[in-house]
Amino acid sequence: MTKVSLPELVNEAIAGKVVSFPTDTVPALAVKPERSKLIFALKQRPQDKPLILMGASAADLWSYVTGTQEELEIWQQVAAKYWPGALTLVLPSSAKVPIEMHPTEPTSIGIRVPNLEIAQIILTQTGPLATTSANISGKPSLETTSAIEEAFPEILALDCTKLNIDAKIGSGLASTVAKWTRKGWEILRQGNIKQI
């Protein structure tokens, strides 16, 4: 892994490279949505485990989902309550979502806004990115820059030493994942947020 400055990381992400940066939960691997195959290969991740689309704000993400006006209002209320934060909403995807992000389940997409300023700064400049935890699929999430460097020597990571956040980053607990269904919200993965 090559540690790079914030401007370098942003430029490389825009160019389509896989990058790593801290979030409020666990450090992320991230790439432009249309280049998601790179992350699946890097993590040895099964195709039926879709990636999460992370944005700097809710406004950056709504065009990636589709629903009725009533549903959109419900989703926006939940987002206003919990974002930025450790909640991923799985919603019906719009045609804007590249098939590479969710090859076996193209009808839905997980979206999230992280509650960490440096992550928001990066996403403001890159636009929404396809993200996942920094780990080999099925293994625990890596929580430090040095652990990510050892596991993924080929990726670019934000040099956190200059930001005084080189040690453990985030809560260490992945986000709560809630899927919208006709009956309301279904919790797919439990994190810090217990109910919606």
C-alpha positions as CSV (number, residue, x, y, z in Angstrom):
1,M,0.0,0.0,0.0
2,T,1.2,3.5,-0.8
3,K,0.3,6.2,1.7
4,V,-0.6,9.4,-0.2
5,S,-1.8,12.9,0.7
6,L,-5.4,13.9,0.5
7,P,-5.1,15.6,-2.9
8,E,-3.3,12.6,-4.3
9,L,-5.9,10.2,-2.9
10,V,-8.8,12.2,-4.4
11,N,-7.1,12.4,-7.8
12,E,-6.3,8.7,-7.9
13,A,-9.9,7.8,-6.8
14,I,-11.3,10.0,-9.6
15,A,-8.9,8.2,-12.0
16,G,-10.5,4.9,-11.1
17,K,-8.0,3.5,-8.6
18,V,-9.0,1.6,-5.4
19,V,-8.2,3.8,-2.4
20,S,-8.6,3.4,1.4
21,F,-9.6,6.0,3.9
22,P,-11.1,6.2,7.4
23,T,-14.8,6.3,8.2
24,D,-16.8,6.6,11.4
25,T,-17.2,2.8,11.5
26,V,-14.3,0.8,9.9
27,P,-11.8,2.0,7.3
28,A,-13.1,1.7,3.8
29,L,-11.9,0.4,0.5
30,A,-13.4,2.6,-2.1
31,V,-13.6,3.0,-5.9
32,K,-15.7,4.7,-8.6
33,P,-19.0,2.7,-8.8
34,E,-18.3,1.6,-12.4
35,R,-15.0,0.1,-11.4
36,S,-16.4,-2.0,-8.5
37,K,-15.0,-5.3,-10.1
38,L,-11.6,-4.2,-8.8
39,I,-12.8,-4.4,-5.1
40,F,-14.6,-7.7,-5.6
41,A,-11.3,-9.1,-7.0
42,L,-9.1,-7.5,-4.3
43,K,-11.2,-8.7,-1.4
44,Q,-12.1,-12.1,-3.0
45,R,-15.6,-11.0,-2.3
46,P,-18.6,-13.2,-3.5
47,Q,-20.6,-11.5,-6.2
48,D,-23.8,-11.8,-4.2
49,K,-22.4,-9.4,-1.5
50,P,-23.1,-6.0,-3.0
51,L,-21.0,-2.9,-2.2
52,I,-22.3,0.2,-0.4
53,L,-22.5,3.5,-2.1
54,M,-21.1,6.2,0.2
55,G,-21.7,9.9,-0.3
56,A,-20.7,13.1,1.3
57,S,-24.4,14.0,1.8
58,A,-27.8,12.6,1.4
59,A,-28.4,14.9,-1.6
60,D,-25.6,13.2,-3.4
61,L,-27.2,9.8,-3.1
62,W,-31.0,10.2,-3.8
63,S,-30.5,10.0,-7.6
64,Y,-29.2,6.4,-7.2
65,V,-32.5,5.1,-5.7
66,T,-36.1,5.1,-7.0
67,G,-39.4,5.0,-5.2
68,T,-42.8,6.7,-4.8
69,Q,-43.0,10.2,-3.5
70,E,-44.3,8.8,-0.2
71,E,-41.4,6.3,0.1
72,L,-38.9,9.0,-0.7
73,E,-40.3,11.1,2.1
74,I,-40.0,8.2,4.5
75,W,-36.4,7.5,3.5
76,Q,-35.5,11.2,3.7
77,Q,-36.9,11.4,7.2
78,V,-34.8,8.4,8.3
79,A,-31.7,9.9,6.6
80,A,-32.3,13.2,8.3
81,K,-32.4,11.5,11.7
82,Y,-29.4,9.2,11.4
83,W,-27.1,10.7,8.7
84,P,-24.3,11.3,8.8
85,G,-23.9,8.1,10.8
86,A,-23.6,4.4,11.0
87,L,-26.8,3.4,9.1
88,T,-26.8,1.9,5.6
89,L,-30.2,2.1,3.9
90,V,-30.9,-0.6,1.3
91,L,-33.4,0.9,-1.2
92,P,-34.6,0.1,-4.7
93,S,-31.9,1.2,-7.1
94,S,-32.2,3.5,-10.0
95,A,-30.7,3.0,-13.5
96,K,-27.8,5.2,-12.4
97,V,-26.3,2.4,-10.3
98,P,-23.7,0.5,-12.4
99,I,-24.4,-3.3,-12.5
100,E,-20.8,-3.8,-11.4
101,M,-21.8,-2.6,-7.9
102,H,-24.4,-5.3,-7.3
103,P,-24.0,-8.0,-10.0
104,T,-26.5,-10.6,-8.6
105,E,-29.1,-8.2,-7.0
106,P,-29.4,-5.2,-9.4
107,T,-32.8,-4.1,-7.9
108,S,-31.4,-2.6,-4.7
109,I,-28.5,-0.6,-3.5
110,G,-27.1,0.2,0.0
111,I,-26.4,3.9,0.6
112,R,-24.7,5.7,3.5
113,V,-23.2,9.1,4.6
114,P,-20.3,8.6,7.0
115,N,-20.0,10.7,10.2
116,L,-16.3,11.5,9.8
117,E,-15.2,14.9,8.4
118,I,-12.2,13.5,6.5
119,A,-14.4,10.9,4.7
120,Q,-16.9,13.6,3.8
121,I,-14.1,15.9,2.5
122,I,-12.9,13.1,0.2
123,L,-16.4,12.1,-1.0
124,T,-17.3,15.8,-1.7
125,Q,-14.4,15.9,-4.2
126,T,-14.7,12.4,-5.7
127,G,-18.5,12.1,-5.7
128,P,-20.2,8.9,-4.4
129,L,-17.9,5.9,-4.2
130,A,-18.6,2.1,-4.0
131,T,-17.2,1.1,-0.6
132,T,-16.7,-1.9,1.7
133,S,-14.7,-2.6,4.8
134,A,-11.0,-3.1,4.3
135,N,-10.5,-6.8,4.7
136,I,-10.3,-10.0,2.8
137,S,-13.9,-11.3,2.5
138,G,-15.0,-13.4,5.5
139,K,-12.2,-12.1,7.7
140,P,-12.5,-9.4,10.4
141,S,-12.4,-5.7,9.4
142,L,-8.9,-4.2,9.5
143,E,-8.8,-1.2,11.8
144,T,-5.4,0.4,11.4
145,T,-3.4,1.7,8.4
146,S,-0.6,-0.7,9.1
147,A,-2.9,-3.7,9.0
148,I,-4.5,-2.5,5.7
149,E,-1.0,-1.9,4.3
150,E,0.0,-5.5,5.0
151,A,-3.2,-7.0,3.6
152,F,-3.4,-4.8,0.5
153,P,0.0,-3.6,-0.6
154,E,-1.3,-2.6,-4.1
155,I,-3.8,0.0,-3.0
156,L,-3.5,3.7,-2.2
157,A,-4.4,4.8,1.3
158,L,-4.7,8.2,2.9
159,D,-1.6,9.0,4.9
160,C,-3.3,9.6,8.3
161,T,-0.1,10.3,10.2
162,K,-0.3,14.0,9.2
163,L,-3.9,14.0,10.4
164,N,-3.1,12.6,13.8
165,I,-5.4,9.6,13.2
166,D,-2.8,6.8,12.5
167,A,-4.0,4.5,15.3
168,K,-7.4,2.7,15.3
169,I,-9.9,4.6,13.2
170,G,-13.6,4.6,13.7
171,S,-15.8,2.6,16.1
172,G,-14.6,-0.8,14.8
173,L,-18.3,-1.8,14.4
174,A,-19.8,-2.0,10.9
175,S,-22.9,0.1,10.1
176,T,-26.4,-1.1,10.8
177,V,-28.0,-2.2,7.5
178,A,-31.7,-1.7,7.1
179,K,-33.6,-2.8,4.0
180,W,-36.8,-1.1,2.8
181,T,-39.6,-3.6,2.2
182,R,-43.4,-3.3,1.6
183,K,-43.8,-3.9,5.3
184,G,-41.3,-1.3,6.4
185,W,-37.7,-1.7,7.5
186,E,-35.9,-5.0,7.9
187,I,-32.6,-5.1,9.7
188,L,-30.1,-7.1,7.7
189,R,-27.1,-6.4,9.9
190,Q,-27.0,-5.1,13.4
191,G,-24.6,-2.3,14.3
192,N,-24.7,0.5,16.9
193,I,-28.1,1.7,15.7
194,K,-30.6,-0.8,17.2
195,Q,-33.9,0.3,15.6
196,I,-35.2,2.8,13.1
